[in-house]
Amino acid sequence: MARLSPIARRELVQRLKALGFEGPYSGGRHEFMLRETTRLILPNPHRSDISAALLSRLLRQAGISREEWEAAR
């Protein structure tokens, strides 16, 4: 299994859409994406990449395995 690497927010959204998420929708301070009953809050990195540690936490919250994530490329 390959290590996670930092990712641009745009690529994060594209991969989440490929995995069945809808959105992003406007929220309070952050946008969010939906899949069935899962609501995933998207970070706002202000033009910088999302770190591998934060990406790992997002995948865990969304219930996405590393294998699913890699296949969504």
N, C-alpha and C positions, 0 to 999 in steps of 0.2 A: 504494500500500500504506500503510495507516494505521500510525502509530507504536504500539508497545506501551505500555500504561499499567499502573500498579500494579493488582494484583488481590487480592481476598480469598482466603484459602486454600480456603474452601468453594466458591467459584466455580471455582477451579483444579481441584479434585477433580471437580466436575460436568462441566466441559468435557473433562477427560481421560477420564471415563467415556463421554461422547458420542463420543470418538475411539477407543473400543475397549479402554481400559484397565480392569483389574479391581482392586478393592481400595477403599480402602487397607487394607493388612495391617500388623500390628505387626512392627517390626524391632527392632534393637538400640536405638539412640537416636532413630531417626526411622522413621516409617511409610514404606511404599513401595507402588507400584502396578505391575502387570504387564500387558504386552501381548506375546503370543507370546514371543520371547526377550529382550525389553527389560524391564529392571527399573529403574524411576525412583524415586529417593529423594526424598521430599517434605520440603521445609523446614518448620521449626516456628517461625513468625514471632511467637509469643506475642501473639496478638490484633492484630497490625499487618499491613498489606498486604504482599504480596510485591512487591518492586521490579521495575521493567521490565527492569533489567539481569539480575537473577536469573531472571526469567521467560524471557528470551531464551536464557540458558544451559540452562534446563530443556527448552525446546523443541528446542534443538539436540541435547541428549543423547537425547531421545526420538525424534528423527528426524521431527519434526512441522514442516511448512512454515508460514509465516505465513498463507498462504491457507487451509490446513486449519484452523488455529487460529481464524481469523475466521469460517469457515463453521460452526464448532462452537457458536456462540452460541445 
